[in-house]
Amino acid sequence: MAFPLIELELVLVRHGQTQWNAEHRYLGHTDLPLLSSAVAQLSQLKQPLGWLTEQGLEASNGFLRVYCSDLLRCRETLAYISPLLEKVAIYDQRLREMNFGAFEGCSYEELKDNSLYRSWIDNPSTVTPPDGEAWAQFDERVRSFLLDLGRAAEDPFVQASIKENKDKVITNRVLVVTHGGVIRNFLAQVVPGVTFYSAVAPSPGTAMVLKLFWQNGKWSADLSGD
């Protein structure tokens, strides 16, 4: 059976600000909480998400799925913007920021004279931070998540196709609370012509909406409405 185009609206929320974000330090797997001041910024997300959750459109209160990085700063972000969605979220380690290893907690100014650091920022695909995560690992886990997301998007189509006995376009909405690096990797993987370095993630405590299309086991994206 050939699947028609499946449309998915991906709501990408970047976690609120932490102390290291404010100090421009590398923050990967180190499990820091949000700053108390992050709450004011996150309050801007409560109203639109609140409207969606009140509609009861899908199993997860307006979303087909709700995914969240298992790190504290993302969990706290989701808990604040929607306690209801916090209860139905799937906490997935694949949505963690890259592990920067020995570079965690350091700023550019502190590392700029380190030859290994310079090599890493010039070519991260071949250089790995000490005790950190290889680029291939980071890229693969994000790719794996996107593939599973596509498979999940197919499920309601299969059910609708059986019930209606006809091809149709299924529109779904998914919420993902994650990190800046993961969002940039998403964009690089699904938007033609966009690389990790040219991709722009939302600032901490804000969101973007990405319109995705799944067909034949692949994602494509439309940013024209952003």
C-alpha angles and dihedrals in degrees: 000000000000116000118222122220113302115203121209129185107212113200106199116196119188113211120256124266123291130193092263092049089054090049093045094242126151108265119183123135095352102117105228124164125234121272113254087240090061090077093074092054093046091052087076089067097050097076100053093042090045090055091051095048091051092059095068089212098152142011093279097053100272098343130084087218137358116209129183137178109250092231117112098244091058094043091051090048093054093043091055100044094043124002087182093059091044088067095055099037125121109226108213126185090206087073093062120117116257114283106245094190113194090006092064112118093015127117128220090253090056094048105034094099094047108107094207091051091050090051091049096052090045094050115007093168091070103028124062126196113247108274088359137117123280115238091239090057093050093046094047096050091051090047090050091053092050091050092051089047089057092050090050090051089056094059099076089043091056091050093046092046092054092047098044096031091216140091116263141160112254118208117204135175123215129184120211122183108194147121137298095251093050092050091050089050090051090054093046091052099048108026115076114236094014120118130190089258096047094044116101119212122202115262118261113293096019136095144219132200120227121193108215132187122204121199135147092001095305138102127223126179141215118206095169093106095051 
